Amino acid sequence: MKLFLSPHKFLVPVALVALIALAGAGGRFVAGSGTGWTILAGAMFLALNASLAANWPALDQLGASYGRFVRGGAAFTLLGAAALSAAVSAAAHAKLAANPWYSRFDLFLVTRGPADFVDTNGEPYVVEGAGHSPATVLLTLALTFALFAVAGLTGIATGLAGKNRASATILVGSACLAGLGAGVLLAATTTTESTTGDPVAYAPAYSTPGAALFALAALALGSAWVLARTPRSTR
């Protein structure tokens, strides 16, 4: 991992991951939707890995091992994704515990079944589709981990692509396929509900993980192609 993080000191990328986790987890308590803050955190992690991977051409000229460089990037990505998914998942469930309607504003929060809630007047009522269990908590953690892991992998591929037109084309194509496939699936299954008098788009529990997994798979395949075809002097 040291080779991938060079020439930066180890604590600099770690501190940046911590800041991304703070923004992705804490931002939803200030303004906006959980979906938006989770995606923003993924985009920032992608940009961080892209900037680190962009150092490869200089390292290649110095005779660095490409395999060691990629393994270091993979290790950093997995550790970062674990930290980010833990922070974001914890924040999402904290918001859900405070208000079950939050489940409508976080597509990466897996819920199932009804949830009991008491309003400000002390009246109990039930919110459909906002329940959670150990299984849904683990699924939320797995889904967000997959998001950040693929974001990190795509970031590495983006940094390695550089001015390589073929690699850039593959990445753009996989991103377009990911967005189109996920968008079609969500559009086909999303309905509109009225919670506090305002219409809110609501996706069934099964559609969001399906759309996310399709998009992540497309991005992962495109990134894997770039990693396999990146020019290098040594393995």
C-alpha positions as CSV (number, residue, x, y, z in Angstrom):
1,M,0.0,0.0,0.0
2,K,3.0,2.3,0.6
3,L,3.8,2.3,-3.1
4,F,0.3,3.3,-4.1
5,L,0.1,6.1,-1.6
6,S,3.5,7.6,-2.5
7,P,4.7,10.3,-2.7
8,H,2.2,11.3,0.0
9,K,2.7,10.6,3.7
10,F,0.5,7.7,4.9
11,L,-1.6,10.0,7.2
12,V,-2.6,12.4,4.4
13,P,-4.8,9.9,2.5
14,V,-6.1,8.4,5.7
15,A,-7.1,11.9,6.9
16,L,-8.9,12.6,3.6
17,V,-10.9,9.3,4.0
18,A,-11.8,10.4,7.5
19,L,-13.1,13.7,6.1
20,I,-15.1,12.0,3.4
21,A,-16.6,9.7,6.1
22,L,-17.5,12.8,8.2
23,A,-19.1,14.6,5.3
24,G,-21.0,11.5,4.0
25,A,-22.3,10.5,7.4
26,G,-22.8,13.9,9.0
27,G,-24.1,15.9,6.1
28,R,-27.5,14.1,6.1
29,F,-28.1,15.6,9.6
30,V,-27.7,19.1,8.3
31,A,-29.5,19.2,4.9
32,G,-30.3,17.1,1.9
33,S,-31.1,13.5,1.5
34,G,-29.1,10.5,2.6
35,T,-28.9,9.2,-1.0
36,G,-27.2,12.4,-2.1
37,W,-24.6,12.4,0.7
38,T,-23.8,8.8,0.2
39,I,-23.3,9.3,-3.5
40,L,-21.2,12.4,-2.8
41,A,-19.0,10.5,-0.5
42,G,-18.5,7.8,-3.2
43,A,-17.6,10.5,-5.7
44,M,-15.0,12.0,-3.4
45,F,-13.5,8.6,-2.7
46,L,-13.3,8.0,-6.4
47,A,-11.6,11.3,-6.9
48,L,-9.1,10.6,-4.1
49,N,-8.1,7.2,-5.6
50,A,-7.9,8.7,-9.1
51,S,-5.4,11.3,-7.9
52,L,-3.3,8.7,-6.2
53,A,-3.4,6.3,-9.2
54,A,-2.4,9.2,-11.5
55,N,1.2,8.9,-10.1
56,W,1.7,5.5,-11.8
57,P,3.4,6.8,-15.0
58,A,6.1,8.5,-13.0
59,L,6.5,5.4,-10.8
60,D,6.6,3.2,-13.9
61,Q,9.5,5.2,-15.3
62,L,11.3,4.5,-12.0
63,G,10.8,0.7,-12.5
64,A,8.1,0.2,-9.9
65,S,6.2,-3.0,-9.9
66,Y,2.7,-2.6,-11.4
67,G,1.4,-5.6,-9.5
68,R,2.5,-4.2,-6.2
69,F,1.1,-0.8,-7.1
70,V,-2.4,-2.3,-7.9
71,R,-2.4,-4.5,-4.8
72,G,-1.6,-1.5,-2.7
73,G,-4.5,0.4,-4.4
74,A,-6.8,-2.5,-3.8
75,A,-5.8,-2.7,-0.1
76,F,-6.3,1.0,0.4
77,T,-9.7,0.8,-1.4
78,L,-11.0,-2.1,0.7
79,L,-9.9,-0.4,4.0
80,G,-11.4,2.9,2.9
81,A,-14.6,1.3,1.8
82,A,-14.9,-0.5,5.1
83,A,-14.5,2.7,7.1
84,L,-16.9,4.7,4.9
85,S,-19.6,2.1,4.8
86,A,-19.5,1.7,8.6
87,A,-19.8,5.5,9.1
88,V,-22.6,6.0,6.5
89,S,-24.6,2.9,7.6
90,A,-24.4,4.0,11.2
91,A,-25.6,7.5,10.3
92,A,-28.4,6.2,8.2
93,H,-29.7,4.0,10.9
94,A,-29.4,6.8,13.5
95,K,-31.6,8.9,11.2
96,L,-34.0,6.1,10.7
97,A,-34.4,5.6,14.5
98,A,-35.2,9.2,14.9
99,N,-37.7,9.3,12.0
100,P,-38.9,6.3,10.0
101,W,-39.9,8.6,7.1
102,Y,-36.2,9.0,6.5
103,S,-36.2,5.6,4.7
104,R,-37.9,7.4,1.8
105,F,-34.9,9.7,1.4
106,D,-32.1,7.1,1.4
107,L,-32.0,4.6,-1.4
108,F,-29.0,2.8,0.1
109,L,-30.8,2.1,3.3
110,V,-32.4,-1.4,3.2
111,T,-35.6,-1.7,5.1
112,R,-38.4,-4.2,5.4
113,G,-41.8,-4.3,7.0
114,P,-43.6,-1.7,9.1
115,A,-42.1,0.4,11.8
116,D,-43.9,1.8,14.9
117,F,-43.5,5.6,15.5
118,V,-44.9,8.2,17.9
119,D,-45.5,11.6,16.5
120,T,-44.9,15.0,18.2
121,N,-48.4,14.8,19.8
122,G,-47.7,11.4,21.4
123,E,-49.9,9.5,19.0
124,P,-48.6,6.2,17.8
125,Y,-48.8,5.1,14.2
126,V,-47.2,2.7,11.8
127,V,-44.9,3.6,8.8
128,E,-45.0,0.9,6.1
129,G,-41.7,-0.2,4.6
130,A,-39.5,1.5,7.3
131,G,-38.8,-1.5,9.5
132,H,-35.3,-2.9,10.1
133,S,-33.7,-6.0,11.5
134,P,-30.2,-7.4,11.9
135,A,-30.5,-8.7,8.3
136,T,-31.4,-5.4,6.8
137,V,-28.6,-3.7,8.8
138,L,-26.1,-6.1,7.3
139,L,-27.6,-5.7,3.8
140,T,-27.3,-1.9,4.2
141,L,-23.7,-2.3,5.2
142,A,-23.0,-4.7,2.3
143,L,-24.6,-2.4,-0.2
144,T,-22.7,0.7,0.9
145,F,-19.5,-1.3,1.1
146,A,-20.0,-2.4,-2.5
147,L,-20.7,1.2,-3.5
148,F,-17.5,2.5,-2.0
149,A,-15.4,-0.4,-3.1
150,V,-16.4,0.0,-6.7
151,A,-16.0,3.8,-6.4
152,G,-12.4,3.2,-5.3
153,L,-11.7,0.7,-8.0
154,T,-13.2,3.1,-10.6
155,G,-11.1,5.9,-9.2
156,I,-7.9,3.8,-9.6
157,A,-8.9,2.9,-13.2
158,T,-9.6,6.6,-13.9
159,G,-6.2,7.7,-12.7
160,L,-4.5,4.9,-14.7
161,A,-6.4,5.7,-17.8
162,G,-4.8,9.1,-18.1
163,K,-4.6,10.1,-21.8
164,N,-5.3,6.6,-23.0
165,R,-8.2,7.1,-25.3
166,A,-9.3,3.4,-25.4
167,S,-9.3,3.2,-21.6
168,A,-11.2,6.4,-21.2
169,T,-13.8,5.2,-23.8
170,I,-14.3,2.0,-21.8
171,L,-14.8,3.8,-18.6
172,V,-17.2,6.3,-20.1
173,G,-19.1,3.5,-21.8
174,S,-19.4,1.5,-18.6
175,A,-20.5,4.6,-16.7
176,C,-23.2,5.3,-19.3
177,L,-24.4,1.7,-19.2
178,A,-24.5,1.8,-15.4
179,G,-26.5,4.9,-15.3
180,L,-28.9,3.9,-18.1
181,G,-29.5,0.4,-16.6
182,A,-30.0,1.7,-13.1
183,G,-32.2,4.6,-14.2
184,V,-34.5,2.4,-16.3
185,L,-35.0,-0.1,-13.4
186,L,-35.7,2.6,-10.9
187,A,-38.0,4.5,-13.2
188,A,-40.0,1.4,-13.9
189,T,-40.5,0.6,-10.3
190,T,-40.6,4.0,-8.5
191,T,-44.0,5.3,-7.3
192,T,-45.0,8.5,-5.7
193,E,-46.3,8.7,-2.1
194,S,-47.5,11.7,0.0
195,T,-46.1,11.8,3.5
196,T,-46.4,15.3,4.9
197,G,-48.6,16.6,2.1
198,D,-45.8,16.7,-0.4
199,P,-45.3,14.0,-3.0
200,V,-42.2,11.9,-2.5
201,A,-40.7,9.4,-4.9
202,Y,-40.6,6.0,-3.3
203,A,-38.7,2.9,-4.7
204,P,-39.8,-0.5,-3.5
205,A,-37.3,-2.4,-1.3
206,Y,-36.2,-4.7,-4.1
207,S,-35.5,-2.2,-6.8
208,T,-32.8,-0.1,-5.2
209,P,-30.3,-3.0,-4.5
210,G,-31.0,-4.4,-7.9
211,A,-30.3,-1.1,-9.7
212,A,-27.3,-0.4,-7.5
213,L,-25.8,-3.8,-8.1
214,F,-26.3,-3.5,-11.9
215,A,-24.6,-0.1,-12.0
216,L,-21.7,-1.3,-9.7
217,A,-21.2,-4.4,-11.8
218,A,-21.0,-2.4,-15.0
219,L,-18.5,0.0,-13.5
220,A,-16.4,-2.8,-12.0
221,L,-16.1,-4.6,-15.3
222,G,-15.0,-1.5,-17.1
223,S,-12.5,-0.7,-14.4
224,A,-11.1,-4.2,-14.4
225,W,-10.6,-4.0,-18.2
226,V,-8.6,-0.7,-17.7
227,L,-6.5,-2.3,-14.9
228,A,-5.7,-5.3,-17.0
229,R,-4.7,-3.2,-20.1
230,T,-2.8,-0.4,-18.5
231,P,0.7,-0.1,-20.1
232,R,3.6,-0.9,-17.7
233,S,7.3,-1.5,-18.0
234,T,7.4,-4.3,-15.4
235,R,4.8,-6.5,-13.8
